Amino acid sequence: MSAITDKIKGNWNLIKGRLKQEYADLTDDDLIYQEGKEDELIGRLQNILGKSKEEIKQFFDL
């Protein structure tokens, strides 16, 4: 398991809250987390927010 996977899995509710505060237009469907599909989540957020992979990963560095 990668470090990013560990961070997402262990802190998802906190990360989700931070994302919703900063990007109020995100829906619960946008923020669905499924274990083993972290790259899909990051890609979905990249498309919606127009951010780079590294910018998205910064949200996971709590």
C-alpha positions in Angstrom: 0.0 0.0 0.0 1.4 3.4 -0.9 1.8 6.3 1.4 -1.0 8.3 -0.4 -3.4 5.3 -0.1 -2.7 5.2 3.7 -3.3 8.9 4.1 -6.6 8.8 2.1 -7.8 5.7 3.9 -6.9 6.9 7.4 -8.1 10.5 7.1 -10.8 10.4 4.4 -13.5 12.3 6.5 -11.1 15.1 7.3 -9.8 15.3 3.7 -13.4 15.3 2.4 -14.4 18.1 4.7 -11.4 20.2 3.7 -12.2 19.7 0.0 -15.9 20.6 0.5 -14.9 23.8 2.4 -12.5 24.9 -0.3 -14.6 23.7 -3.3 -18.3 24.1 -2.3 -19.5 22.9 -5.7 -18.1 19.3 -5.1 -20.9 16.8 -4.6 -20.9 13.7 -2.5 -20.8 11.7 -5.7 -17.6 13.5 -6.7 -16.1 12.5 -3.4 -16.9 8.8 -3.3 -13.9 6.9 -2.0 -13.5 3.2 -2.7 -10.6 1.4 -1.3 -8.2 0.4 -4.0 -9.4 3.1 -6.4 -7.4 6.0 -5.1 -6.0 6.9 -8.5 -9.5 7.0 -9.9 -10.5 9.5 -7.1 -7.5 11.6 -7.8 -8.2 11.6 -11.5 -11.9 12.5 -10.9 -10.9 15.5 -8.7 -8.3 16.6 -11.3 -11.0 16.7 -14.0 -13.5 18.5 -11.8 -11.2 21.0 -10.2 -8.7 21.6 -13.1 -5.8 20.9 -10.8 -2.6 18.9 -11.2 -2.1 15.5 -9.6 0.4 17.1 -7.2 -2.1 19.9 -6.2 -4.7 17.3 -5.4 -2.3 15.2 -3.4 -1.5 18.2 -1.3 -5.0 17.9 0.2 -4.0 14.4 1.5 -0.9 15.8 3.3 -2.6 16.7 6.6 
